């Protein structure tokens, strides 16, 4: 079959469009390592955040779902592009970080039958439910060697250990409480003490074709058009 001038012109026109097509944004999101794929509940905040960033970057989104222990390694190896709602002191790694913009509230939960502490000082030497490998800078600074951790592999398993009475106190982000408000996992009458309120960031892989400056620009655009405010309400 001979090429006609029309066919040649069509191929030339299609070539730039194909060359300009960008690879998807590989958005890393944490999943619960203790649950199977069919048991995982999509995190509304992470889903919306990933999709919104990708749209601002002119790309499609590809979610890379990994256990917490593997999320930073995915960025360092170049198997993911962006991870949001963390801080370098929580999850250190050889990555770049955006500006801080995602509020995270860390709280201490106390079982109903236990006297609720009024300050962190009352927690010296008390066993506190935590997540393996996760850092708690505020508590570490306040209690030092008297910060007694009882680690679980995931936040969900830590919550289960707390409700089973393995320890009286549980340290967790407020977002974890929101995830379990309607599934019956939270016991009645528990007490809440706010430990810290910070603004977290997005980590950007240094091996990604997407730069931290591009991600910051996308965040700024979402803030300017009002979309970011709506997304943050999903936390």
C-alpha positions as CSV (number, residue, x, y, z in Angstrom):
1,X,0.0,0.0,0.0
2,X,1.5,3.3,-1.1
3,X,1.6,6.3,1.2
4,X,-0.5,9.2,0.0
5,X,0.3,12.9,0.7
6,X,-2.8,13.0,2.9
7,X,-1.7,10.0,5.0
8,X,1.8,11.5,5.3
9,X,0.3,14.8,6.5
10,X,-1.9,13.0,9.1
11,X,1.1,11.1,10.5
12,X,3.1,14.4,10.8
13,X,0.2,16.0,12.6
14,X,-0.2,13.1,15.1
15,X,3.5,12.9,15.9
16,X,3.7,16.1,18.1
17,X,0.6,15.1,20.1
18,X,2.0,11.7,20.8
19,X,5.3,13.1,21.8
20,X,3.7,15.7,24.1
21,X,1.7,13.0,26.0
22,X,2.9,13.0,29.6
23,X,3.4,10.0,31.9
24,X,0.8,9.7,34.7
25,X,1.5,11.1,38.1
26,X,2.3,8.0,40.3
27,X,0.7,9.1,43.5
28,X,1.8,6.9,46.5
29,X,-0.9,6.1,49.1
30,X,-0.7,4.1,52.3
31,X,-2.8,1.0,52.7
32,X,-3.3,-1.3,55.7
33,X,-0.9,-4.2,55.4
34,X,-3.2,-6.4,57.5
35,X,-6.1,-6.2,55.1
36,X,-6.6,-7.9,51.7
37,X,-7.2,-5.9,48.5
38,X,-10.9,-6.4,48.7
39,X,-11.0,-5.1,52.3
40,X,-9.2,-1.8,51.7
41,X,-11.3,1.3,52.0
42,X,-10.3,4.1,49.6
43,X,-9.1,7.2,51.5
44,X,-11.3,10.1,50.2
45,X,-8.6,12.7,51.0
46,X,-5.8,10.8,49.2
47,X,-7.9,10.0,46.2
48,X,-9.0,13.6,45.7
49,X,-5.6,15.0,46.4
50,X,-3.9,12.7,43.9
51,X,-6.5,13.4,41.2
52,X,-6.4,17.1,41.8
53,X,-2.5,17.3,41.7
54,X,-2.4,15.2,38.5
55,X,-5.0,17.5,36.8
56,X,-3.0,20.6,37.7
57,X,0.1,18.9,36.3
58,X,-1.6,18.0,33.1
59,X,-1.3,14.3,33.7
60,X,-3.5,11.3,34.5
61,X,-3.2,9.8,38.0
62,X,-1.9,6.3,38.8
63,X,-2.3,5.3,42.4
64,X,0.5,3.3,43.9
65,X,-0.9,1.6,47.0
66,X,1.7,0.3,49.4
67,X,2.0,-0.6,53.2
68,X,3.5,2.2,55.3
69,X,6.9,0.5,55.6
70,X,7.3,0.7,51.8
71,X,6.0,4.1,50.8
72,X,9.2,6.0,51.2
73,X,11.3,3.3,49.5
74,X,9.0,3.7,46.4
75,X,9.9,7.4,46.1
76,X,13.6,6.8,46.7
77,X,13.7,4.1,44.0
78,X,11.7,6.1,41.5
79,X,8.8,3.8,41.6
80,X,6.5,6.6,42.7
81,X,6.4,10.4,42.2
82,X,4.5,12.0,45.1
83,X,3.4,11.1,48.7
84,X,1.3,13.5,50.7
85,X,0.4,14.3,54.3
86,X,3.8,13.4,55.9
87,X,6.8,15.2,57.5
88,X,10.5,14.4,57.1
89,X,10.8,13.9,60.9
90,X,8.0,11.3,60.7
91,X,9.1,9.5,57.5
92,X,12.7,10.4,56.7
93,X,14.0,9.7,53.2
94,X,16.2,10.9,50.3
95,X,13.4,13.0,48.8
96,X,12.4,16.6,48.3
97,X,9.6,18.2,50.3
98,X,6.9,20.8,49.3
99,X,5.7,23.6,51.4
100,X,3.6,22.6,54.4
101,X,-0.2,22.9,53.8
102,X,-2.1,19.8,55.1
103,X,-3.2,20.1,58.7
104,X,-2.8,17.0,60.9
105,X,-4.0,16.7,64.5
106,X,-2.4,14.0,66.7
107,X,-4.5,13.0,69.7
108,X,-4.3,10.7,72.7
109,X,-7.3,8.4,73.3
110,X,-8.0,7.1,76.8
111,X,-10.4,4.3,77.6
112,X,-13.6,5.3,79.4
113,X,-12.7,3.6,82.7
114,X,-9.3,5.3,83.0
115,X,-8.8,8.8,84.4
116,X,-8.1,11.0,81.4
117,X,-4.7,12.8,81.6
118,X,-4.8,16.6,81.5
119,X,-1.2,16.9,80.1
120,X,1.5,14.8,78.6
121,X,3.5,14.9,81.9
122,X,0.9,12.5,83.4
123,X,1.9,9.9,80.8
124,X,5.4,9.3,82.0
125,X,6.0,5.6,82.3
126,X,2.5,4.7,81.0
127,X,2.2,2.2,78.1
128,X,0.9,4.0,75.0
129,X,-0.3,2.4,71.8
130,X,1.8,3.4,68.7
131,X,2.6,2.3,65.2
132,X,5.9,0.4,64.5
133,X,8.5,2.6,62.8
134,X,6.4,5.8,63.2
135,X,7.9,8.8,64.9
136,X,6.1,10.9,67.5
137,X,8.3,14.0,68.0
138,X,6.1,15.9,70.4
139,X,5.7,13.0,72.8
140,X,9.4,12.0,72.4
141,X,10.5,15.6,73.3
142,X,8.1,15.8,76.3
143,X,8.7,12.4,77.9
144,X,12.1,11.3,76.6
145,X,13.0,7.8,78.0
146,X,9.7,7.8,79.9
147,X,7.8,7.5,76.6
148,X,6.8,3.8,76.7
149,X,5.6,2.6,73.3
150,X,3.5,-0.5,72.5
151,X,4.0,-0.9,68.8
152,X,1.6,-2.5,66.3
153,X,2.2,-3.0,62.6
154,X,-0.7,-0.7,61.6
155,X,-2.9,2.0,63.1
156,X,-6.0,-0.3,62.7
157,X,-4.2,-3.1,64.7
158,X,-3.1,-0.6,67.3
159,X,-6.7,0.5,67.7
160,X,-7.8,-3.1,68.1
161,X,-5.2,-3.7,70.8
162,X,-6.4,-0.6,72.6
163,X,-10.1,-1.5,72.5
164,X,-9.1,-5.0,73.8
165,X,-7.5,-3.5,76.9
166,X,-3.9,-4.2,76.0
167,X,-3.1,-0.6,77.0
168,X,-5.1,2.3,78.3
169,X,-3.8,5.0,75.9
170,X,-3.6,5.2,72.2
171,X,-1.7,7.8,70.1
172,X,-3.2,8.4,66.7
173,X,-4.0,11.1,64.1
174,X,-7.5,12.4,64.3
175,X,-8.1,11.2,60.8
176,X,-7.9,7.6,62.0
177,X,-10.8,8.3,64.3
178,X,-12.8,9.7,61.5
179,X,-12.2,6.5,59.4
180,X,-13.6,4.3,62.2
181,X,-16.5,6.4,63.4
182,X,-19.2,4.3,61.7
183,X,-17.7,0.8,61.8
184,X,-18.1,0.0,65.5
185,X,-14.4,-0.2,66.3
186,X,-14.4,2.8,68.7
187,X,-15.5,2.1,72.2
188,X,-18.1,4.4,73.9
189,X,-17.1,7.2,76.2
190,X,-13.4,7.4,75.3
191,X,-11.5,10.6,76.2
192,X,-9.5,12.7,73.8
193,X,-6.4,14.9,74.5
194,X,-4.9,16.9,71.6
195,X,-1.1,16.3,71.5
196,X,-0.1,18.3,68.5
197,X,-1.4,20.2,65.5
198,X,1.0,20.5,62.5
199,X,0.8,21.2,58.8
200,X,2.3,18.3,56.8
201,X,3.8,18.3,53.3
202,X,4.2,16.2,50.1
203,X,7.4,14.2,49.5
204,X,8.5,14.3,45.8
205,X,10.9,11.6,44.4
206,X,14.3,13.0,43.3
207,X,14.1,10.4,40.5
208,X,10.8,11.7,39.2
209,X,10.4,13.7,36.0
210,X,8.0,15.9,38.1
211,X,9.9,18.5,40.2
212,X,9.1,19.7,43.7
213,X,8.6,23.2,42.1
214,X,5.9,21.8,39.8
215,X,4.1,20.2,42.7
216,X,4.3,23.4,44.8
217,X,2.9,25.3,41.8
218,X,0.0,22.8,41.5
219,X,-0.7,23.2,45.3
220,X,-0.8,26.9,44.9
221,X,-3.2,26.7,42.0
222,X,-5.5,24.4,43.9
223,X,-5.4,26.9,46.8
224,X,-6.2,29.8,44.6
225,X,-9.2,28.2,42.8
226,X,-10.7,27.0,46.1
227,X,-10.4,23.3,45.4
228,X,-7.8,22.7,48.1
229,X,-10.1,23.9,50.8
230,X,-12.7,21.4,49.9
231,X,-10.2,18.6,49.7
232,X,-8.7,19.4,53.1
233,X,-12.2,19.0,54.6
234,X,-12.0,15.3,53.8
235,X,-9.1,14.8,56.3
